[in-house]
Amino acid sequence: MPKEEKLTYEAAAEELDVILERMKSGEIGVDELAEKVERASKLIKYCYERLDQTEKKVDQILKDLGLE
């Protein structure tokens, strides 16, 4: 995913929801299916990375405060 793309976790999750709903409803045709699946996989990877980064940051903050 390009660095210049200012994507937030919330925006990625919302886009994933839209793709999933379009797939469920049959709105995505065969011609664009591979493209949407590829985009969804990139969004999922991005979301996992953001969650991992956030978890590490929160853990460090708690550790610094002596709460962990």
Sequence and secondary structure as in RCSB ss.txt:
>XXXX:A:sequence
MPKEEKLTYEAAAEELDVILERMKSGEIGVDELAEKVERASKLIKYCYERLDQTEKKVDQILKDLGLE
>XXXX:A:secstr
  TTS   HHHHHHHHHHHHHHHHHT S HHHHHHHHHHHHHHHHHHHHHHHHHHHHHHHHHHHTT  
